[in-house]
Every structure is written in structure tokens, then in C-alpha cells.
Amino acid sequence: MEKKSLTQQKIEAFEARRSALLAMGGEALVKKQHDLGKLTARERLDRFFDKGTFQESQLFVKHRSTLFGLDKKEINADGVVTGFGQVNGRTVFVAAQDFTSSGGSLGEMHAKKIWKVMDMAVDARKPFVALNDSGGARIQEGVPALDGYGGIFYRNTIASGYIPQITAIMGPTAGGAVYSPALTDWVFMVKKSSYMYITGPDVIKAVIGEEVTHDDLGGAVAHATKSGVCHFATENDEDCIDKLKFLLSFLPDSCHSPLPTVPCTDAPDRLCPELDGIIPDRGTRGYNMRKVVEAVADNGIVFEPHELWAKNMLVAFIRIMGKPVGVIANNPGFGAGVLDVNASDKASRFIRFCDAFNIPLLTFADVPGYMPGTNQEWSGIISHGAKLLHAYSEATVPKFTVVTRKDYGGAYIGMCSKLLGADYVMAWPSAEIAVMGAEGACNIVYRREISSAEDPAAKRKELVQAYETQFNNPYFAASMGIIEEVIAPRETRQRVAMLLNAYQGKVQTRLEKKHNNIPL
Ligand code: HXC
């Protein structure tokens, strides 16, 4: 038999070492992961990256703790797979925790691998994606594990607004470990197999006596419908990764990169005749604003974060002429499209994301006002509502507003009125731009006249009509140049496309300072 050269032997030894590391926690634990309906970290990456493009870094990193038996414990790749590859032809950096290797627990070296890949993403100005599946801080290691999180949170913050950062929660996430996801721009969760909470059911029971399951407390549905922590609740690992890739298709690589453009097969001047019939005759009836957004979008494709939370406000990514646009819209199909604490938070964060990454904003307003009541006042509607004003005013991207129906009071300003910085405001003939609805206005202004009239009902009707004629239409605002144009609903896509073309080169600067102080 021919004797192998020393180099050949070294290569074979290397390959054996590498295969052992690539086997993660071993067959039994991989099977356990599959039995739970979960993919392993490496299977997730296989689905995420274009075939053969994933380049792993720091596979050979080992923990160096000797505490509590760790000196005898091998943890393959120290429980996290890091590196970069191509997603639909574009580079993305990733850290995927491997639950089969010591529960994906985060120790000092595990964290350092994540720091490195985050630093690489920032230096390369490319998106960073975290696929989380971890028992949290590695208990045996103690404070170096906690510090590991500190370094991640710091990096999340420094990279915020510079590169897109996305987290997919694909297993447990407990305690302070929840804060890296919360610092990233977008959080995906997988129904049934993922959860996030600061303290789990056992602690909750011990401290306040409340009984709750993991899923009810911090599962995907809870966070997608109740807390708003989760932007996308997905069905399983495959669905999660596919939706994550779809989101990436709307995002630029960094705040200094061009927007990703796709060939447009939908004519920019396409009319939308279906919109001419969408506003109900009765002003108190709702309609689904998503239909308006679908009509205007290229090929009707709408990608909605927070689809299940604060449904009275709709935010979405669409494309027009192949380029991403961020849509913010009251949805009168839910709670009359009123502005409340959650709707304000949802819209403000979306606006700030789009502005940070140069995605133009298109606002559809149909809003009866801010939600009244002690609940909202004591929940801080004043400061939450102020976030919306701040976010719109601060944004320097092209901002276009279409008023479809009601646009009343402070909420009129909140939905990107001209003086809040809209570049161009259009209104449909059904628009009602006023301090408030005619009924409410007359009750306040003409209370005495109505009550002392011979026929109060007739008097009220007459006064309401007069108010409506004056204010509840777009023409008073148009006559004063407060809105630029009244358009037929069917012309909306065409007009928005023309505006997007016209404003492609928009550059706006703000006062030189350290940073704004948004009312958080
Ligand atoms: C070390 C851990 C670990 C951890 C899991 N493992 N979590 N090792 N530190 N935090 C190990 C287990 O010992 C086991 O190792 C393997 O991972 C799989 O765990 P199992 O318990 O067998 O899995 P399962 O039954 O599916 O339960 C999963 C789990 C449970 C619910 C996540 O492991 C668990 O409760 N872990 C601890 C969770 C936690 O309290 N973490 C600390 C949170 S506080 P072997 O060797 O047997 O395979 C925190 C602070 C962060 O993270 C602060 C940041 C500022």
C-alpha cells in the first residue's frame, strides 16, 4: 500500500475533526430535536442560504471553562454556528444556536463567536441574522456568560440603523437573553416550539401565584397578538426561514446601500377601479384598508409585520415599480382605525426603520382620532402618540400621504400631514379633513342653539349639514393648499408611482446634534 504523505495524513485528520464537529450533539440529540418538530441549526442554514454558499467561521472554537465539570465536556462549535453566505444572491451574516450542543447555552466563547460575526456584518455592511435556540446563559460558566450577552446587546445597539438585524426565535429564550432579539429590528417566532419571557411559569407562580403555560406566557401567538414583541408568528421552522428570506428581499444591505429592486411586471400607471367603490356610503362603516394597499402594490403583494397586533394600524412593505415602499395606514376595518397606544408604537417603529434604511413612506389616513378613555390616558397615549409625531417629523425619506376618508383632529396631524413633513398630500373625494366629525363638532359648538331650538332635531340636522359642507370634504383643505391634490381613488397607484419617481433624489438634512430625544 502506498504510504500517505504527511500532508495527506494531516488533511485526513483535519477532515475527521471537522466531520465530528459538524455532527453537532450527535444522532440521539438530533433525533430529539426532530421529534420536537424542529430543524437543527445546520439544517436551518441549509434552507436559509443558496446552495453551497455558506462559509462557516470559527468552527474549531472551544469553551475554556473548567467549572462544574465543563473541563470534561466537549461542546461542538461551542453550541453556535456562525458565518456568512448568499441569500437569493445577497450576502448575509448569521449566528445559529445549536440546541443539540449543550442546549445552545451561551458561554464566553459562544458569545465571542457571535460578536465576531456581528463585527464582520458591520464591517462588510451586510444584514445580520440570529437564529436563536438556546437554554440561555451557560449556568456553569457564571459571569463570563452574562458578559457575553452584554457584548451582544452593545453590538446590537451600535449596529442599529446601520445594517438590518433580524432574530428568529426557534426554541427557548429566557431571562435577559430576550433582549438581543428585542434590540434587533425584526423578531420572528415559530408557533408551539419557541417562547420568550423574562421569567418563566415557575418563577411567576412562586412570586405572584399566577399559573400560566410556557406557550400562553411567551409563545409566538402571545407575542404576536398581545405584546407585539413578535413581528412574524410562523407555522414551523421552514415557514419561519422562508418568511425571513422574503423580508430580507425588501431590505437594503445597509443604510448606505441602494434599495433592492426587482424587475417590475406591473404597470406603474395601472388604474385601480376597484378603489372607486371601496368607501362605504355610511361614514360609520368600516372597510379593510389592506385591500387599498394591495390594489396599489406591484402585483398586489403586501408583506405585513405585526399582522395580528394593533390591527387598527396596518404597516407593510410593498413594492412600486419594483422598489420597496413602507406603508403606514389606519385600518377602519378594526376599531374604526383609531389611534391608540399600540397603534402609535407599531407605526412609529416601522417609520423609523424605513427612514433609517431609506425606504420611502406612503401613508393612508382614515382616522377618527385618538382613542378616548382612562385606559388609554393612563397607558400614556400622550407620550406614545408623540412618538408618531416624532418619527414622521424626523424621517427624511420621501413621504406621501393619501387621505381616503376621515382625517380628524390631532390624528390628522399624526398621520403625516403636510406640516409634519409630508412631501405631498393627496385626498380622495370622500376625504373629511376636520377638527372632528360634524355631529361631535355641533354638539360642542351649538349645544345652546340646538337645545333652545323649537325643533332641536331639525336644528341639529341643519347645523351638522352646514359643518359637513364646510369641512367634511377635501376641498376646504385643497383651497388653502394644505393638501396638494384631490384624486380619484382609481388614480392612486399612478400618482404614487409618479411621486416616487419625482422624489428619487430627495435629500434632506437635519440640525447637527448628537441625537434626537424621541419620547420613548
Ligand atoms: C448550561 C444548559 C442550559 C444552560 C440547557 N442546558 N440550558 N446548560 N446552561 N442555561 C443543557 C442541559 O443541561 C442539557 O445538557 C442540554 O442543554 C439540553 O437541555 P435539557 O434540559 O435536556 O432540554 P429540555 O428538556 O428540552 O429543556 C430545555 C430548557 C431547560 C427548558 C431550556 O434546559 C432549561 O430550563 N434550561 C435552563 C434555562 C434557564 O434558566 N437559563 C438561564 C436563563 S437566565 P446535556 O449535557 O444533558 O445534554 C439567562 C440570563 C441571561 O439566560 C442574562 C443576559 C443579560
Residues whose N, C-alpha, C, O or C-beta is under 5 A from the ligand:
A	BS01	HXC	S102 G103 S105 S134 G135 G136 A137 R138 I139 Q140 L146 Y149 P172 A174 G175 G176 A177
